[in-house]
């Protein structure tokens, strides 16, 4: 027993140490640390230097990483944010899963890559899933979780994860196709029953439990309770034949609306990051270099076919729901991999003899490579999207799909202010302009925001603010000014560029998201760039100087000089 425990500690330390080193090297090479974790798993795993005594135990521990990732996503999950993409979240996800499954089935059966229709359907289901863990980790590192494309990706991925339970339930029926309907019905019943139980617990049991635990003021007890809730609900879904991932996500949802959600998230994040590195390292352990080398061209062809094919399916779906070409390109390149949960399906398929061991190993290698490529693609997706939209004949063809979904603009509007983004900052700006009686137009792609604008009878455009077609509808050439209050730095830059191409002399005030961005937006042509954190500090400084006895004109002079030099005198030293 002692030896076993010692062995586990050695293996655990080896994987974490290798992951830390791999992540550090990846960071120094300006690559996502995720790639470092994957590489470290390959190096210490059974196909590398074989430094681990019990690989299966490490893989079991890695399941905690997936559970905590989905739990944290559930805690951070905002129904208000997802409402803005609710149509594509459900209809778009199901359409993507169905089309991918159909196309893969037809191609694999037609070319003889599948031994029959059941195996073709199985491969289609495996390829239809994308990676919540990898995409979520990459978006978090890039700070793009709450961008439009980030919300679309996560919404689609969540629906895919929820569909995993149904997929696992119907896989055994592929051996006997006549049993698919009953298996599907049973899976849906299980999901509905679990959803009803989870709703009851989240409304009348969990809030009281967490409140009582928090009242003890014991951090240890609070953390243990949160972990027990996460893993307990995950085990319940596993016992129902659904996925652990679904249970962990729902457990996060249970506490997402209570007062202690942020505190719970803060406690779980270190565990999430620690075990997530184990999970990604465990994926690296699955990569067998020998199989990759011996089947290099075959696997390269499969990876290319899958990633190009899935992107080709996702791209028109996103366009169909009224999003910009740029958003569609980034989303398509972001979720065109095979998901980590496909490993579960592949293992189940092997056990059910739906695929041979040789096909199983090929799928493992192919899946792992798509996961390795994903962070690189996501890193370069915005630039690829920008280059694509700059190709005249492609943009001319695609822009016809990029119309605003609805708009309410008076034909006589003139000398107005355009406000891009109706979030917390945008709402304040709009209220100030309204109180002074200035004409304005608001651009936003969030349905709840549009409903508020509609109820207040404020002229609006429903669409992506960085879309040229949407901007043309805003009559920028007749506008007095443009206020950019978007939460996404990349969209801010693109909007600024497009706006100046339409109205070169337009007075543009932009919100900056970082120190570096102040200079970039200024050089691009923004008349004024505002950094919210600095402005908050200036207000604090103003009140402090008054308290210390400074004169009004002195305070004005100090603050004005700081704003004129673009906050240079107060920027943090690098």
Secondary structure, DSSP 8 states (H G I E B T S, - for coil): -HHHHHHHHHHHHHHHHHHHHHHHHHHHTTS-HHHHHHHHHHHHSTTTT---S-HHHHHHHHHHHHHHHHHHHHHH--HHHHHTTHHIIIIIHHHHHHHHHHHHHHHHHHTT-SSSHHHHHHHHHHHH---HHHHHHHHHHHT-TTSHHHHHHHHHHHHHHHHHHHHHHHHGGGGSGGGHHHHHHHHHHHHHHHHHHHHHHHHHTHHHHHHHHHHTT-HHHHHHHHHHHHHHHHHHHHHTTS-HHHHHHHHHHHHHTSTTHHHHHHHHHHHHHHHHHHHHHHHHHH--HHHHHHTHHHHHHHHHHHHHHHHHHHHHHHHHTT--HHHHHHHHHHS-S--TTHHHHHHHHHHTTSS-HHHHHHHHHHHHHHHHHHHHHHHHHHHHHHHHHTSHHHHHHHGGG---SEEE--TT--S-EEEE--SHHHHHHHHHHHHTT--EEEEE--HHHHHHHHHTT--EEES-TT-HHHHHHTTGGG-SEEEE--S-HHHHHHHHHHHHHH-TT-EEEEEESSHHHHHHHHHHT-SEEEEHHHHHHHHHHHHHHHHTT--HHHHHHHHHHHHHTTTGGGS---
